[in-house]
Amino acid sequence: MATENFELALETILHHEGGFVNHPRDPGGMTNLGVTKRVWDEWTGGDADEDEMRALTPEDVGPLYKKNYWDRVKGDDLPSGLDLAVFDWAVNSGTGRAAKKLQSMIGAAADGGIGPNTLRALDVYIDEVGGVEECIKNYTEVRQEFYESLDTFDTFGKGWSRRNAETCEKAIELI
């Protein structure tokens, strides 16, 4: 399993997420290093202003990503490579969606919580499709279909598609 991959996965996430943005069509609003103001306020119990949001560092947000995303999708229990793919989608679209889409793909109950039953179903699925690489490719396709179904795909689709493809490539390298 992939307990050693969090730091590398976080680097990949932060590369994709970039710095401070506040795009009017982005429902996340004010965001830095992929962390929205709402998520940061929940994490800190505060009410961050723009200056605080702009000042966030990777060291600030790393523990949040570990607890609220990596741990929730059981990154340490997923096969190397798939851990990155699921973590990246969890950051981009929520842990519940990333988990449910994986669960639906592998034939597990899509309850949004990755646990022992999902992990057993994942092992069976990986054997059936011929390995982790095929599993990652299939998950990437499911993710792309999701993006293309969104009303905001015309605005953000090129970036999402690039991110999805880059994540797939990096995930396969981790196998």
VMD Tcl script that builds the backbone (N, CA, C; Angstrom):
set m [mol new atoms 525]
animate dup $m
set s [atomselect $m all]
$s set {name element resname resid chain x y z} {
  {N N MET 1 A 0.836 -1.186 0.000}
  {CA C MET 1 A 0.000 0.000 0.000}
  {C C MET 1 A 0.882 1.251 0.000}
  {N N ALA 2 A 0.272 2.395 0.078}
  {CA C ALA 2 A 0.961 3.618 -0.311}
  {C C ALA 2 A 1.183 4.624 0.812}
  {N N THR 3 A 1.532 4.165 1.990}
  {CA C THR 3 A 1.660 5.101 3.109}
  {C C THR 3 A 2.723 6.170 2.881}
  {N N GLU 4 A 3.695 5.910 2.043}
  {CA C GLU 4 A 4.786 6.855 1.828}
  {C C GLU 4 A 4.475 7.906 0.758}
  {N N ASN 5 A 3.337 7.857 0.141}
  {CA C ASN 5 A 3.054 8.711 -1.017}
  {C C ASN 5 A 2.419 10.064 -0.703}
  {N N PHE 6 A 2.027 10.326 0.536}
  {CA C PHE 6 A 1.298 11.570 0.804}
  {C C PHE 6 A 2.079 12.809 0.379}
  {N N GLU 7 A 3.325 12.920 0.759}
  {CA C GLU 7 A 4.097 14.141 0.459}
  {C C GLU 7 A 4.205 14.361 -1.047}
  {N N LEU 8 A 4.472 13.298 -1.795}
  {CA C LEU 8 A 4.551 13.410 -3.253}
  {C C LEU 8 A 3.185 13.775 -3.839}
  {N N ALA 9 A 2.146 13.165 -3.318}
  {CA C ALA 9 A 0.790 13.479 -3.786}
  {C C ALA 9 A 0.442 14.928 -3.475}
  {N N LEU 10 A 0.833 15.405 -2.301}
  {CA C LEU 10 A 0.568 16.797 -1.940}
  {C C LEU 10 A 1.289 17.749 -2.889}
  {N N GLU 11 A 2.528 17.449 -3.231}
  {CA C GLU 11 A 3.260 18.279 -4.200}
  {C C GLU 11 A 2.492 18.367 -5.517}
  {N N THR 12 A 1.968 17.246 -5.970}
  {CA C THR 12 A 1.209 17.206 -7.220}
  {C C THR 12 A -0.048 18.054 -7.097}
  {N N ILE 13 A -0.750 17.913 -5.993}
  {CA C ILE 13 A -1.967 18.694 -5.747}
  {C C ILE 13 A -1.651 20.185 -5.781}
  {N N LEU 14 A -0.626 20.583 -5.056}
  {CA C LEU 14 A -0.297 22.006 -4.965}
  {C C LEU 14 A 0.136 22.563 -6.318}
  {N N HIS 15 A 0.797 21.743 -7.122}
  {CA C HIS 15 A 1.139 22.159 -8.488}
  {C C HIS 15 A -0.142 22.442 -9.279}
  {N N HIS 16 A -1.109 21.553 -9.173}
  {CA C HIS 16 A -2.365 21.732 -9.899}
  {C C HIS 16 A -3.174 22.903 -9.366}
  {N N GLU 17 A -3.204 23.046 -8.071}
  {CA C GLU 17 A -4.055 24.058 -7.462}
  {C C GLU 17 A -3.517 25.475 -7.650}
  {N N GLY 18 A -2.192 25.611 -7.691}
  {CA C GLY 18 A -1.618 26.932 -7.910}
  {C C GLY 18 A -1.810 27.857 -6.725}
  {N N GLY 19 A -1.694 29.140 -6.999}
  {CA C GLY 19 A -1.749 30.149 -5.948}
  {C C GLY 19 A -3.135 30.732 -5.753}
  {N N PHE 20 A -3.152 31.972 -5.351}
  {CA C PHE 20 A -4.398 32.653 -5.002}
  {C C PHE 20 A -5.236 32.936 -6.241}
  {N N VAL 21 A -6.533 32.613 -6.150}
  {CA C VAL 21 A -7.505 32.947 -7.196}
  {C C VAL 21 A -8.815 33.343 -6.536}
  {N N ASN 22 A -9.569 34.135 -7.267}
  {CA C ASN 22 A -10.917 34.500 -6.815}
  {C C ASN 22 A -11.754 34.742 -8.075}
  {N N HIS 23 A -11.954 33.665 -8.846}
  {CA C HIS 23 A -12.652 33.741 -10.128}
  {C C HIS 23 A -14.155 33.882 -9.894}
  {N N PRO 24 A -14.800 34.825 -10.574}
  {CA C PRO 24 A -16.238 35.050 -10.345}
  {C C PRO 24 A -17.128 33.853 -10.699}
  {N N ARG 25 A -16.691 32.977 -11.597}
  {CA C ARG 25 A -17.514 31.810 -11.961}
  {C C ARG 25 A -17.196 30.579 -11.129}
  {N N ASP 26 A -16.178 30.678 -10.274}
  {CA C ASP 26 A -15.800 29.542 -9.432}
  {C C ASP 26 A -16.638 29.574 -8.161}
  {N N PRO 27 A -17.476 28.555 -7.946}
  {CA C PRO 27 A -18.322 28.555 -6.752}
  {C C PRO 27 A -17.526 28.477 -5.457}
  {N N GLY 28 A -16.248 28.087 -5.543}
  {CA C GLY 28 A -15.416 28.024 -4.345}
  {C C GLY 28 A -15.012 29.392 -3.818}
  {N N GLY 29 A -15.082 30.409 -4.681}
  {CA C GLY 29 A -14.712 31.759 -4.266}
  {C C GLY 29 A -13.222 31.891 -4.012}
  {N N MET 30 A -12.871 32.736 -3.048}
  {CA C MET 30 A -11.482 33.020 -2.716}
  {C C MET 30 A -10.772 31.725 -2.311}
  {N N THR 31 A -9.660 31.424 -3.008}
  {CA C THR 31 A -8.961 30.153 -2.840}
  {C C THR 31 A -7.459 30.380 -2.955}
  {N N ASN 32 A -6.682 29.687 -2.135}
  {CA C ASN 32 A -5.231 29.698 -2.287}
  {C C ASN 32 A -4.709 28.297 -2.023}
  {N N LEU 33 A -3.808 27.852 -2.891}
  {CA C LEU 33 A -3.242 26.509 -2.798}
  {C C LEU 33 A -4.335 25.447 -2.773}
  {N N GLY 34 A -5.449 25.760 -3.423}
  {CA C GLY 34 A -6.561 24.831 -3.503}
  {C C GLY 34 A -7.499 24.850 -2.313}
  {N N VAL 35 A -7.227 25.665 -1.324}
  {CA C VAL 35 A -8.046 25.717 -0.117}
  {C C VAL 35 A -8.958 26.940 -0.202}
  {N N THR 36 A -10.265 26.686 -0.175}
  {CA C THR 36 A -11.218 27.798 -0.215}
  {C C THR 36 A -11.268 28.485 1.142}
  {N N LYS 37 A -11.721 29.703 1.113}
  {CA C LYS 37 A -11.879 30.461 2.356}
  {C C LYS 37 A -12.791 29.712 3.327}
  {N N ARG 38 A -13.887 29.157 2.834}
  {CA C ARG 38 A -14.814 28.427 3.700}
  {C C ARG 38 A -14.109 27.258 4.388}
  {N N VAL 39 A -13.332 26.478 3.619}
  {CA C VAL 39 A -12.621 25.328 4.186}
  {C C VAL 39 A -11.564 25.799 5.187}
  {N N TRP 40 A -10.845 26.870 4.840}
  {CA C TRP 40 A -9.814 27.374 5.748}
  {C C TRP 40 A -10.445 27.879 7.049}
  {N N ASP 41 A -11.566 28.591 6.920}
  {CA C ASP 41 A -12.251 29.093 8.118}
  {C C ASP 41 A -12.723 27.934 9.005}
  {N N GLU 42 A -13.237 26.877 8.406}
  {CA C GLU 42 A -13.652 25.697 9.177}
  {C C GLU 42 A -12.450 25.074 9.881}
  {N N TRP 43 A -11.330 24.996 9.179}
  {CA C TRP 43 A -10.109 24.380 9.713}
  {C C TRP 43 A -9.565 25.171 10.896}
  {N N THR 44 A -9.562 26.505 10.755}
  {CA C THR 44 A -8.937 27.351 11.782}
  {C C THR 44 A -9.925 27.853 12.826}
  {N N GLY 45 A -11.210 27.793 12.526}
  {CA C GLY 45 A -12.203 28.363 13.415}
  {C C GLY 45 A -12.232 29.883 13.352}
  {N N GLY 46 A -11.639 30.442 12.312}
  {CA C GLY 46 A -11.569 31.894 12.177}
  {C C GLY 46 A -12.381 32.404 11.013}
  {N N ASP 47 A -12.107 33.637 10.635}
  {CA C ASP 47 A -12.756 34.286 9.494}
  {C C ASP 47 A -11.658 35.001 8.718}
  {N N ALA 48 A -11.009 34.263 7.836}
  {CA C ALA 48 A -9.841 34.773 7.118}
  {C C ALA 48 A -10.226 35.915 6.177}
  {N N ASP 49 A -9.389 36.930 6.154}
  {CA C ASP 49 A -9.566 37.991 5.164}
  {C C ASP 49 A -8.690 37.665 3.951}
  {N N GLU 50 A -8.751 38.513 2.947}
  {CA C GLU 50 A -8.001 38.241 1.721}
  {C C GLU 50 A -6.499 38.173 1.979}
  {N N ASP 51 A -5.971 39.036 2.830}
  {CA C ASP 51 A -4.532 39.012 3.117}
  {C C ASP 51 A -4.111 37.677 3.723}
  {N N GLU 52 A -4.904 37.157 4.648}
  {CA C GLU 52 A -4.577 35.861 5.256}
  {C C GLU 52 A -4.647 34.745 4.216}
  {N N MET 53 A -5.671 34.782 3.381}
  {CA C MET 53 A -5.795 33.759 2.337}
  {C C MET 53 A -4.607 33.824 1.371}
  {N N ARG 54 A -4.189 35.009 0.990}
  {CA C ARG 54 A -3.053 35.173 0.079}
  {C C ARG 54 A -1.745 34.676 0.699}
  {N N ALA 55 A -1.646 34.727 2.028}
  {CA C ALA 55 A -0.400 34.384 2.722}
  {C C ALA 55 A -0.244 32.894 3.029}
  {N N LEU 56 A -1.240 32.071 2.715}
  {CA C LEU 56 A -1.135 30.644 3.018}
  {C C LEU 56 A 0.080 30.030 2.335}
  {N N THR 57 A 0.719 29.087 3.043}
  {CA C THR 57 A 1.885 28.383 2.516}
  {C C THR 57 A 1.584 26.883 2.442}
  {N N PRO 58 A 2.403 26.134 1.695}
  {CA C PRO 58 A 2.224 24.676 1.685}
  {C C PRO 58 A 2.293 24.063 3.089}
  {N N GLU 59 A 3.131 24.627 3.957}
  {CA C GLU 59 A 3.234 24.121 5.324}
  {C C GLU 59 A 1.940 24.376 6.101}
  {N N ASP 60 A 1.269 25.479 5.790}
  {CA C ASP 60 A -0.005 25.772 6.446}
  {C C ASP 60 A -1.074 24.768 6.044}
  {N N VAL 61 A -1.174 24.490 4.749}
  {CA C VAL 61 A -2.293 23.696 4.241}
  {C C VAL 61 A -2.035 22.195 4.238}
  {N N GLY 62 A -0.785 21.760 4.359}
  {CA C GLY 62 A -0.460 20.335 4.336}
  {C C GLY 62 A -1.252 19.507 5.337}
  {N N PRO 63 A -1.284 19.915 6.624}
  {CA C PRO 63 A -2.048 19.131 7.605}
  {C C PRO 63 A -3.545 19.061 7.277}
  {N N LEU 64 A -4.097 20.131 6.726}
  {CA C LEU 64 A -5.506 20.131 6.324}
  {C C LEU 64 A -5.733 19.103 5.219}
  {N N TYR 65 A -4.868 19.105 4.218}
  {CA C TYR 65 A -4.999 18.129 3.130}
  {C C TYR 65 A -4.872 16.701 3.645}
  {N N LYS 66 A -3.958 16.482 4.572}
  {CA C LYS 66 A -3.759 15.126 5.105}
  {C C LYS 66 A -5.022 14.653 5.822}
  {N N LYS 67 A -5.519 15.457 6.736}
  {CA C LYS 67 A -6.660 15.027 7.557}
  {C C LYS 67 A -7.977 15.020 6.783}
  {N N ASN 68 A -8.239 16.097 6.045}
  {CA C ASN 68 A -9.567 16.265 5.438}
  {C C ASN 68 A -9.727 15.600 4.079}
  {N N TYR 69 A -8.645 15.208 3.448}
  {CA C TYR 69 A -8.747 14.603 2.114}
  {C C TYR 69 A -8.044 13.250 2.065}
  {N N TRP 70 A -6.742 13.218 2.258}
  {CA C TRP 70 A -5.983 11.969 2.160}
  {C C TRP 70 A -6.529 10.909 3.119}
  {N N ASP 71 A -6.664 11.272 4.381}
  {CA C ASP 71 A -7.139 10.296 5.367}
  {C C ASP 71 A -8.584 9.880 5.096}
  {N N ARG 72 A -9.425 10.812 4.665}
  {CA C ARG 72 A -10.838 10.490 4.409}
  {C C ARG 72 A -11.018 9.522 3.251}
  {N N VAL 73 A -10.125 9.574 2.259}
  {CA C VAL 73 A -10.233 8.621 1.141}
  {C C VAL 73 A -9.311 7.421 1.344}
  {N N LYS 74 A -8.774 7.306 2.557}
  {CA C LYS 74 A -7.924 6.160 2.923}
  {C C LYS 74 A -6.714 6.041 1.993}
  {N N GLY 75 A -6.060 7.177 1.744}
  {CA C GLY 75 A -4.900 7.192 0.862}
  {C C GLY 75 A -3.831 6.197 1.248}
  {N N ASP 76 A -3.616 6.010 2.551}
  {CA C ASP 76 A -2.591 5.057 2.999}
  {C C ASP 76 A -2.958 3.611 2.695}
  {N N ASP 77 A -4.240 3.342 2.437}
  {CA C ASP 77 A -4.700 1.971 2.200}
  {C C ASP 77 A -4.905 1.650 0.720}
  {N N LEU 78 A -4.829 2.671 -0.121}
  {CA C LEU 78 A -5.023 2.457 -1.560}
  {C C LEU 78 A -3.709 2.070 -2.225}
  {N N PRO 79 A -3.788 1.342 -3.331}
  {CA C PRO 79 A -2.570 0.995 -4.042}
  {C C PRO 79 A -1.837 2.252 -4.525}
  {N N SER 80 A -0.524 2.157 -4.549}
  {CA C SER 80 A 0.298 3.259 -5.020}
  {C C SER 80 A -0.126 3.658 -6.433}
  {N N GLY 81 A -0.314 4.936 -6.629}
  {CA C GLY 81 A -0.791 5.473 -7.899}
  {C C GLY 81 A -2.272 5.777 -7.821}
  {N N LEU 82 A -3.066 4.798 -7.466}
  {CA C LEU 82 A -4.497 5.039 -7.294}
  {C C LEU 82 A -4.716 6.004 -6.133}
  {N N ASP 83 A -3.836 5.951 -5.133}
  {CA C ASP 83 A -3.949 6.885 -4.009}
  {C C ASP 83 A -3.919 8.332 -4.505}
  {N N LEU 84 A -2.992 8.646 -5.408}
  {CA C LEU 84 A -2.901 9.993 -5.961}
  {C C LEU 84 A -4.148 10.351 -6.758}
  {N N ALA 85 A -4.608 9.446 -7.603}
  {CA C ALA 85 A -5.764 9.716 -8.454}
  {C C ALA 85 A -7.008 10.028 -7.611}
  {N N VAL 86 A -7.247 9.248 -6.576}
  {CA C VAL 86 A -8.422 9.445 -5.733}
  {C C VAL 86 A -8.255 10.718 -4.895}
  {N N PHE 87 A -7.077 10.931 -4.346}
  {CA C PHE 87 A -6.793 12.125 -3.549}
  {C C PHE 87 A -6.979 13.396 -4.383}
  {N N ASP 88 A -6.459 13.396 -5.600}
  {CA C ASP 88 A -6.566 14.587 -6.444}
  {C C ASP 88 A -8.022 14.905 -6.759}
  {N N TRP 89 A -8.806 13.887 -7.085}
  {CA C TRP 89 A -10.221 14.135 -7.374}
  {C C TRP 89 A -10.957 14.569 -6.104}
  {N N ALA 90 A -10.572 14.009 -4.960}
  {CA C ALA 90 A -11.195 14.406 -3.692}
  {C C ALA 90 A -10.959 15.884 -3.415}
  {N N VAL 91 A -9.745 16.340 -3.676}
  {CA C VAL 91 A -9.430 17.756 -3.468}
  {C C VAL 91 A -10.215 18.607 -4.454}
  {N N ASN 92 A -10.311 18.172 -5.684}
  {CA C ASN 92 A -10.939 18.972 -6.731}
  {C C ASN 92 A -12.461 18.958 -6.661}
  {N N SER 93 A -13.050 17.851 -6.216}
  {CA C SER 93 A -14.511 17.721 -6.285}
  {C C SER 93 A -15.164 17.182 -5.015}
  {N N GLY 94 A -14.390 16.998 -3.959}
  {CA C GLY 94 A -14.948 16.507 -2.704}
  {C C GLY 94 A -14.639 15.035 -2.459}
  {N N THR 95 A -14.413 14.702 -1.199}
  {CA C THR 95 A -14.066 13.324 -0.850}
  {C C THR 95 A -15.212 12.360 -1.119}
  {N N GLY 96 A -16.434 12.797 -0.866}
  {CA C GLY 96 A -17.586 11.921 -1.091}
  {C C GLY 96 A -17.728 11.537 -2.549}
  {N N ARG 97 A -17.614 12.524 -3.432}
  {CA C ARG 97 A -17.741 12.245 -4.864}
  {C C ARG 97 A -16.612 11.326 -5.335}
  {N N ALA 98 A -15.374 11.632 -4.945}
  {CA C ALA 98 A -14.238 10.809 -5.379}
  {C C ALA 98 A -14.414 9.359 -4.922}
  {N N ALA 99 A -14.862 9.176 -3.680}
  {CA C ALA 99 A -15.064 7.829 -3.151}
  {C C ALA 99 A -16.239 7.130 -3.832}
  {N N LYS 100 A -17.372 7.840 -3.975}
  {CA C LYS 100 A -18.548 7.223 -4.598}
  {C C LYS 100 A -18.283 6.808 -6.037}
  {N N LYS 101 A -17.562 7.635 -6.775}
  {CA C LYS 101 A -17.269 7.285 -8.179}
  {C C LYS 101 A -16.361 6.064 -8.239}
  {N N LEU 102 A -15.394 5.982 -7.339}
  {CA C LEU 102 A -14.544 4.791 -7.277}
  {C C LEU 102 A -15.390 3.577 -6.919}
  {N N GLN 103 A -16.226 3.716 -5.906}
  {CA C GLN 103 A -17.059 2.599 -5.473}
  {C C GLN 103 A -17.996 2.124 -6.572}
  {N N SER 104 A -18.622 3.056 -7.274}
  {CA C SER 104 A -19.512 2.668 -8.382}
  {C C SER 104 A -18.733 1.945 -9.465}
  {N N MET 105 A -17.552 2.451 -9.768}
  {CA C MET 105 A -16.733 1.854 -10.827}
  {C C MET 105 A -16.348 0.409 -10.499}
  {N N ILE 106 A -16.074 0.139 -9.222}
  {CA C ILE 106 A -15.589 -1.196 -8.855}
  {C C ILE 106 A -16.706 -2.127 -8.387}
  {N N GLY 107 A -17.943 -1.630 -8.373}
  {CA C GLY 107 A -19.070 -2.471 -7.990}
  {C C GLY 107 A -19.295 -2.580 -6.491}
  {N N ALA 108 A -18.777 -1.627 -5.734}
  {CA C ALA 108 A -19.004 -1.600 -4.283}
  {C C ALA 108 A -20.191 -0.685 -3.992}
  {N N ALA 109 A -20.725 -0.775 -2.790}
  {CA C ALA 109 A -21.801 0.133 -2.380}
  {C C ALA 109 A -21.256 1.557 -2.388}
  {N N ALA 110 A -21.911 2.420 -3.141}
  {CA C ALA 110 A -21.438 3.799 -3.305}
  {C C ALA 110 A -21.965 4.679 -2.178}
  {N N ASP 111 A -21.337 4.538 -1.006}
  {CA C ASP 111 A -21.775 5.294 0.168}
  {C C ASP 111 A -20.846 6.463 0.502}
  {N N GLY 112 A -19.768 6.608 -0.253}
  {CA C GLY 112 A -18.857 7.722 -0.053}
  {C C GLY 112 A -17.827 7.516 1.035}
  {N N GLY 113 A -17.845 6.365 1.673}
  {CA C GLY 113 A -16.868 6.055 2.714}
  {C C GLY 113 A -16.052 4.839 2.318}
  {N N ILE 114 A -14.760 5.027 2.103}
  {CA C ILE 114 A -13.898 3.902 1.726}
  {C C ILE 114 A -13.520 3.156 2.998}
  {N N GLY 115 A -13.936 1.911 3.055}
  {CA C GLY 115 A -13.652 1.060 4.216}
  {C C GLY 115 A -13.265 -0.330 3.752}
  {N N PRO 116 A -13.311 -1.292 4.650}
  {CA C PRO 116 A -12.877 -2.653 4.329}
  {C C PRO 116 A -13.615 -3.275 3.139}
  {N N ASN 117 A -14.931 -3.047 3.040}
  {CA C ASN 117 A -15.681 -3.637 1.922}
  {C C ASN 117 A -15.246 -3.046 0.586}
  {N N THR 118 A -15.040 -1.739 0.557}
  {CA C THR 118 A -14.573 -1.091 -0.671}
  {C C THR 118 A -13.183 -1.594 -1.027}
  {N N LEU 119 A -12.312 -1.707 -0.044}
  {CA C LEU 119 A -10.941 -2.153 -0.323}
  {C C LEU 119 A -10.919 -3.594 -0.840}
  {N N ARG 120 A -11.809 -4.444 -0.302}
  {CA C ARG 120 A -11.894 -5.820 -0.818}
  {C C ARG 120 A -12.408 -5.820 -2.259}
  {N N ALA 121 A -13.445 -5.025 -2.518}
  {CA C ALA 121 A -13.988 -4.928 -3.878}
  {C C ALA 121 A -12.941 -4.360 -4.833}
  {N N LEU 122 A -12.140 -3.428 -4.353}
  {CA C LEU 122 A -11.080 -2.848 -5.172}
  {C C LEU 122 A -10.050 -3.910 -5.559}
  {N N ASP 123 A -9.657 -4.744 -4.614}
  {CA C ASP 123 A -8.704 -5.819 -4.925}
  {C C ASP 123 A -9.245 -6.729 -6.015}
  {N N VAL 124 A -10.521 -7.098 -5.910}
  {CA C VAL 124 A -11.156 -7.956 -6.923}
  {C C VAL 124 A -11.170 -7.239 -8.274}
  {N N TYR 125 A -11.567 -5.972 -8.263}
  {CA C TYR 125 A -11.646 -5.191 -9.509}
  {C C TYR 125 A -10.276 -5.100 -10.178}
  {N N ILE 126 A -9.254 -4.808 -9.403}
  {CA C ILE 126 A -7.903 -4.686 -9.964}
  {C C ILE 126 A -7.480 -5.998 -10.619}
  {N N ASP 127 A -7.788 -7.117 -9.972}
  {CA C ASP 127 A -7.480 -8.425 -10.573}
  {C C ASP 127 A -8.253 -8.619 -11.870}
  {N N GLU 128 A -9.528 -8.230 -11.865}
  {CA C GLU 128 A -10.382 -8.426 -13.049}
  {C C GLU 128 A -9.931 -7.597 -14.246}
  {N N VAL 129 A -9.479 -6.352 -13.996}
  {CA C VAL 129 A -9.101 -5.482 -15.119}
  {C C VAL 129 A -7.638 -5.631 -15.515}
  {N N GLY 130 A -6.886 -6.391 -14.749}
  {CA C GLY 130 A -5.509 -6.660 -15.132}
  {C C GLY 130 A -4.476 -5.759 -14.491}
  {N N GLY 131 A -4.817 -5.121 -13.385}
  {CA C GLY 131 A -3.805 -4.379 -12.640}
  {C C GLY 131 A -4.205 -2.965 -12.274}
  {N N VAL 132 A -3.365 -2.363 -11.462}
  {CA C VAL 132 A -3.607 -1.013 -10.954}
  {C C VAL 132 A -3.602 0.017 -12.078}
  {N N GLU 133 A -2.724 -0.165 -13.065}
  {CA C GLU 133 A -2.670 0.809 -14.161}
  {C C GLU 133 A -4.009 0.907 -14.887}
  {N N GLU 134 A -4.630 -0.228 -15.183}
  {CA C GLU 134 A -5.937 -0.205 -15.848}
  {C C GLU 134 A -6.999 0.408 -14.947}
  {N N CYS 135 A -6.912 0.130 -13.653}
  {CA C CYS 135 A -7.844 0.730 -12.694}
  {C C CYS 135 A -7.719 2.251 -12.728}
  {N N ILE 136 A -6.499 2.765 -12.712}
  {CA C ILE 136 A -6.263 4.215 -12.757}
  {C C ILE 136 A -6.810 4.799 -14.052}
  {N N LYS 137 A -6.546 4.139 -15.166}
  {CA C LYS 137 A -7.047 4.638 -16.459}
  {C C LYS 137 A -8.577 4.685 -16.469}
  {N N ASN 138 A -9.213 3.667 -15.927}
  {CA C ASN 138 A -10.674 3.642 -15.879}
  {C C ASN 138 A -11.216 4.751 -14.972}
  {N N TYR 139 A -10.563 4.957 -13.847}
  {CA C TYR 139 A -10.974 6.015 -12.915}
  {C C TYR 139 A -10.811 7.388 -13.577}
  {N N THR 140 A -9.745 7.550 -14.338}
  {CA C THR 140 A -9.517 8.800 -15.075}
  {C C THR 140 A -10.634 9.050 -16.079}
  {N N GLU 141 A -11.087 8.013 -16.750}
  {CA C GLU 141 A -12.200 8.148 -17.703}
  {C C GLU 141 A -13.489 8.553 -16.993}
  {N N VAL 142 A -13.762 7.946 -15.845}
  {CA C VAL 142 A -14.955 8.292 -15.075}
  {C C VAL 142 A -14.891 9.755 -14.644}
  {N N ARG 143 A -13.729 10.174 -14.223}
  {CA C ARG 143 A -13.541 11.563 -13.799}
  {C C ARG 143 A -13.758 12.524 -14.965}
  {N N GLN 144 A -13.222 12.184 -16.124}
  {CA C GLN 144 A -13.384 13.045 -17.300}
  {C C GLN 144 A -14.857 13.155 -17.699}
  {N N GLU 145 A -15.572 12.039 -17.664}
  {CA C GLU 145 A -17.008 12.060 -17.980}
  {C C GLU 145 A -17.757 12.970 -17.009}
  {N N PHE 146 A -17.376 12.926 -15.746}
  {CA C PHE 146 A -18.003 13.802 -14.758}
  {C C PHE 146 A -17.760 15.267 -15.116}
  {N N TYR 147 A -16.518 15.614 -15.382}
  {CA C TYR 147 A -16.202 17.004 -15.724}
  {C C TYR 147 A -16.999 17.474 -16.930}
  {N N GLU 148 A -17.059 16.635 -17.948}
  {CA C GLU 148 A -17.740 17.025 -19.181}
  {C C GLU 148 A -19.240 17.185 -18.984}
  {N N SER 149 A -19.778 16.643 -17.899}
  {CA C SER 149 A -21.213 16.782 -17.614}
  {C C SER 149 A -21.553 18.093 -16.898}
  {N N LEU 150 A -20.550 18.826 -16.465}
  {CA C LEU 150 A -20.776 20.032 -15.674}
  {C C LEU 150 A -21.079 21.248 -16.547}
  {N N ASP 151 A -21.965 22.126 -16.059}
  {CA C ASP 151 A -22.313 23.355 -16.770}
  {C C ASP 151 A -21.112 24.279 -16.940}
  {N N THR 152 A -20.157 24.199 -16.056}
  {CA C THR 152 A -18.987 25.086 -16.102}
  {C C THR 152 A -17.826 24.497 -16.913}
  {N N PHE 153 A -18.085 23.391 -17.625}
  {CA C PHE 153 A -17.011 22.771 -18.400}
  {C C PHE 153 A -16.474 23.723 -19.473}
  {N N ASP 154 A -17.333 24.530 -20.080}
  {CA C ASP 154 A -16.866 25.472 -21.098}
  {C C ASP 154 A -15.852 26.454 -20.524}
  {N N THR 155 A -16.010 26.821 -19.267}
  {CA C THR 155 A -15.105 27.780 -18.633}
  {C C THR 155 A -13.849 27.110 -18.086}
  {N N PHE 156 A -14.021 25.989 -17.389}
  {CA C PHE 156 A -12.915 25.370 -16.666}
  {C C PHE 156 A -12.452 24.032 -17.248}
  {N N GLY 157 A -13.131 23.546 -18.283}
  {CA C GLY 157 A -12.880 22.198 -18.794}
  {C C GLY 157 A -11.477 21.941 -19.284}
  {N N LYS 158 A -10.879 22.908 -19.942}
  {CA C LYS 158 A -9.516 22.695 -20.457}
  {C C LYS 158 A -8.554 22.433 -19.298}
  {N N GLY 159 A -8.665 23.226 -18.244}
  {CA C GLY 159 A -7.804 23.033 -17.078}
  {C C GLY 159 A -8.089 21.729 -16.357}
  {N N TRP 160 A -9.383 21.398 -16.191}
  {CA C TRP 160 A -9.734 20.137 -15.541}
  {C C TRP 160 A -9.226 18.945 -16.339}
  {N N SER 161 A -9.384 19.000 -17.646}
  {CA C SER 161 A -8.948 17.897 -18.500}
  {C C SER 161 A -7.433 17.722 -18.430}
  {N N ARG 162 A -6.712 18.844 -18.464}
  {CA C ARG 162 A -5.247 18.775 -18.356}
  {C C ARG 162 A -4.855 18.181 -17.005}
  {N N ARG 163 A -5.492 18.663 -15.942}
  {CA C ARG 163 A -5.194 18.156 -14.600}
  {C C ARG 163 A -5.465 16.659 -14.515}
  {N N ASN 164 A -6.589 16.225 -15.051}
  {CA C ASN 164 A -6.962 14.817 -15.017}
  {C C ASN 164 A -5.919 13.977 -15.753}
  {N N ALA 165 A -5.511 14.417 -16.938}
  {CA C ALA 165 A -4.514 13.680 -17.726}
  {C C ALA 165 A -3.161 13.653 -17.013}
  {N N GLU 166 A -2.747 14.783 -16.464}
  {CA C GLU 166 A -1.469 14.835 -15.745}
  {C C GLU 166 A -1.493 13.968 -14.498}
  {N N THR 167 A -2.622 13.959 -13.800}
  {CA C THR 167 A -2.745 13.121 -12.606}
  {C C THR 167 A -2.654 11.654 -12.983}
  {N N CYS 168 A -3.312 11.274 -14.063}
  {CA C CYS 168 A -3.258 9.884 -14.528}
  {C C CYS 168 A -1.808 9.490 -14.838}
  {N N GLU 169 A -1.116 10.348 -15.563}
  {CA C GLU 169 A 0.273 10.058 -15.935}
  {C C GLU 169 A 1.149 9.900 -14.692}
  {N N LYS 170 A 1.032 10.830 -13.751}
  {CA C LYS 170 A 1.817 10.786 -12.520}
  {C C LYS 170 A 1.441 9.560 -11.675}
  {N N ALA 171 A 0.145 9.246 -11.635}
  {CA C ALA 171 A -0.330 8.094 -10.866}
  {C C ALA 171 A 0.271 6.796 -11.409}
  {N N ILE 172 A 0.305 6.679 -12.726}
  {CA C ILE 172 A 0.880 5.467 -13.337}
  {C C ILE 172 A 2.372 5.363 -13.026}
  {N N GLU 173 A 3.058 6.502 -12.965}
  {CA C GLU 173 A 4.476 6.494 -12.608}
  {C C GLU 173 A 4.697 5.978 -11.192}
  {N N LEU 174 A 3.722 6.158 -10.316}
  {CA C LEU 174 A 3.860 5.740 -8.909}
  {C C LEU 174 A 3.636 4.237 -8.690}
  {N N ILE 175 A 3.117 3.558 -9.666}
  {CA C ILE 175 A 2.830 2.129 -9.490}
  {C C ILE 175 A 4.124 1.364 -9.213}
}
mol reanalyze $m
mol bondsrecalc $m
mol representation Tube
mol addrep $m
